[in-house]
Amino acid sequence: MPRARATMLAVSFLCFVLLSVPSSAQQPATDTSARDPHEVQPERPTVATHAGTVAPGWLELEIGGERDRYADGGTALSFPANVKIGVGSHAQLNVLASGLVGTAANSSARGIGDLTLGLKYRLVEDAPIVSDFAILPSVKFPSASAARGLGSGTTDASLLVISSRSIGSADVDINIGATRHFGGDSGTPTVSTLWTVSAGFPVNGPIGWAGEIYGFPGTSGEGGAKEIVALLTGPTWQPMKWLAADAGIIEPLKGPQPRAFYAGLVWNVGKIW
């Protein structure tokens, strides 16, 4: 069996098993109304996001840094930031951008990458099979220079579907997404997809651990990309209810994903209106 097909079958089976496990009644719901609005809800450091949303009128900031090392020995730094604003009882506005020092396309690139706006909306909670379920439509704008290697040169419309649940003391998130790319050169793929399975669990007091396996299936065409599968893992630390930090590594399992080290924090700033 080809490795790509075997990988997708294994992930599909894992998702089916996790979705079939009932949510633990002992774990707090992700319903905004059931949480302390000043309690941080980290989406860092994993590629996946959870179905929870920031309380209406509250602001949460996620920032981090990542150092990538490519197979040819080249390196790049990125400093992603996600501003999250609660705009309803089940809705959250995301504003994302990254500072870049070197990219895969241009090792001398310096500047801010493309801007992304998204709206996460939680549809159901504690439902059969999907448990807490949300959708996250977003649009990435070609705000950064593609010629300098800072941006993709495309406008991207994405849809991410999110299922979150608690299994014992672990919080598990499963995401599947697709992106439609508009613009770019003739070799730019029209559609790309991703999948992720992540989990976080407490270890001792404020110390926890996060782990994730994620993949970007290959795309076809002149500018098509090879399939990527990677593992992310590392410790988390929440010294206060409104502040959390993380660090860890990303290890490629398949494809051109660079090895990486990351660190960052999540800060629930407070109510802004």
N, C-alpha and C positions, 0 to 999 in steps of 0.2 A: 504494500500500500504506500503511495507517495507520502512523504513526510508532511506536506501541507495538509493533505486530507486527514491524515492520522491526528495531527494537532487539532484541527477544527472539530473532529469527532470527539476527541478527549475533552475539549473545552465545552462542547455542547452537552456531553453527558454530565460534566461537573455542574454546569448551570442548571440542568434538569434536576439533579439531586438537591442542590441548594434551594431551588425554588419550591421543591416538594416538601421541604422540612418546615413544619409550622413555626411561626415566630414565637419567641419566648415571652410569655406573659410577664416575666419578672423584669424585663428590660424596659426602660422608658421609651414611649412612643416618639416618633419623629415629628408628630403633630406640633406645630409651633405653639398652639395654645396650651400644650401639656408640658412645655419646657420653661425654665427660667430664661427670659429673653436676653439676659446678659451672659448666658452660658455659651462659650465658643462652640462653633460647629465646623471643625476643620474639614476641608476638602483636600487640602495638601496632606501628604506629598504625592498621593497616588494619581494616576491618569484618570481613574474613575471618580465620579462624584456620587453623593448620596441623595436621597429623596427629600431630605430636610431643607427648610428654608429659614432665612433670617426673619425675625419677628417684624411686623409692620412698623416702619419708621425707624428701624435700627440699622446701624452701619457696621459691617465687619470687613476687615482688611486682611488679605493673605499675600505675603511677599516671600520670596525665596531666592536662592542662587543655585546654579547647577554648572558643574564643570564637565564637559564632554571630552573624551579622548577617542579619536577615530583610529581605524585600523592602520592608516598610513602614518600615524604618529602626530597628526595635527590635533589641536585643541580649540575649544570654543567655550565661552562663558555666556550664560543667560541669566537674567534677573526678572522672573515673571512676577506680575502683580495682578491680583483680582480684587476689585472693589465690589462688595456684595451689599445690596440695599433691599430691605424688606419693603415691598410695595403692596402687599395684601396678606391676608391670613394664610394663603397657600402659594404666594408668588414672590419671587426674588429676582431683581435685576442684577446681572453680572456685567462688569466692564473690565476687560482684560487687555493687557499689553505686556511686552517684555523689553527690557534693555538688553542689547546684544553687543558682545565683544568677540567678533569672529563668528562665522557661520560655516556650515558645510559648503555653501556656494562661494564664500569669499572670506578667507582667513583674516583679512585686514578690515572687514566691515565693522563699523562702530555706529551705534544709534539705537532708535526705538523701532521695534517690529510693528507688524500690522495690528490694528485695533479690532477687537471683537466685542460685540454686544449680544447678550443672551438673556432670555427670560425663562427661568425655571418655574414650572407650575406643577404642584403636587395634586394629582387627580384623586387618588384613593389612599386609605390607610388601613392596615391590618386586613387586607382583602385576601381571599383564597388565592393560592399560587403565587401571585406577584407581591403580596404583603404591602409595603409602602411603595407606591408607584408614582413616578413623575416623568414629565417630558421636559426637554430643554432645547427649544429651537434657538438658533443663533445665526448671526451674520458676521463674517470677517470681511473687513474693508481693505482694499489695497492702499493703505495709508502710508506704507513705507516703500522706499525705493527698491524695486526689483533689480535694477541695474547694479546697485551697490551690494546686492545679496541680502538686504535686510527684510524684504518682503517677497511674497510669492507672485505678485502681479495679477492676482485673480481676486474676484469677489466670490466668497464661499458661503453657501447657505447650508446649514447643518441641522440635523435633528438627532438628538440623543434620547434614548428611552432608558429609564433608571428603575431598578428594583432594589429595595433595601430591606433588610431584616436583621433581627438579632437571633443568633444561635448560641445558646448558653451565654457566656460572657463576651462573645465576639460579635462585632457589627460587620455584616457582609453586604457588599454592594456589587451588583451586576449591571453593566452598561453595554448597550449595543448602539452604534451610531453610523450614520451615513452622511456624506458631504457631497454636494453638487458644486463643481467649480465652473465659474463663468469668466471668460477672458483668458489671458495668457497666450502663449504661442501655440502653434498648431499641434505640438506634441504633448500638451498638457492633458492629463487624464480628465475625463468628464466627471467620474464618480470615484470616491474612495470611501472605505469603510474602516471601522475599528470595533474591537470587543475588549472588555476588561472584566476581571473577577478580582476583587480586593477584599481584605479583611483586616480589622484592627481589634486588638484585645488588650486588657490591662495585664501588667506584669507584677508591679509592686508599687502601691500608692499612686503617685502621679506619673509613674513610668509605665509606658505601654509599648506595643510593637505593631507595626503595620507591614503588610505584605501584599503583593499584587502580581498577577501574571496578566500581560496584555499583548495585544497583537494588532498589526495593521496589515490586512491581507494585501497581496500584490495587486498592482494595477497594470492594465495593458496599454499598448500604444507606444509611440516613439519615445515619449517622456515617462513611460511607466516605471514604477518603483518595485523593487523586490519585496517579498513578504518579510515582515518583521515580527518576531515574538521575543519578549523580554520579561525579566523578573526584576521587580523592585522590592526592596526590603530595608527596614531600619527601625530604630527606636523612636518613640514619641515621648514628650514630656509636657504635662499640664500642671504648672505650679499654682495657677489660679484659675478660677472658673472662666475668666474672660481672656485667658492667654494660653496658647499652646505652641510648642516648638517641635521640630523634627530634624532628622538627619539620616543619611543612609546611602545605599548604592543602587545602581541600575546595571544589571548584567545581561548582555544579549544572549538569547538562546538560539536565535535564527535570524539571518539577514544582517543588514548594515547598521543596526542600532549601535551607537557608540557606547562604550563603557562610561559610566558617569558617577559622580558624587554630588549629592544635593544636601541642602540645609535650608531651613526657613522657619517662619512663625506665622501664627494666625492670631489676630487681635480683634476681639469684639469691642469696638470703640464705644458704643453706647447709642442711646436714642438721639436722633437728630431732628425729629419733629414729632 
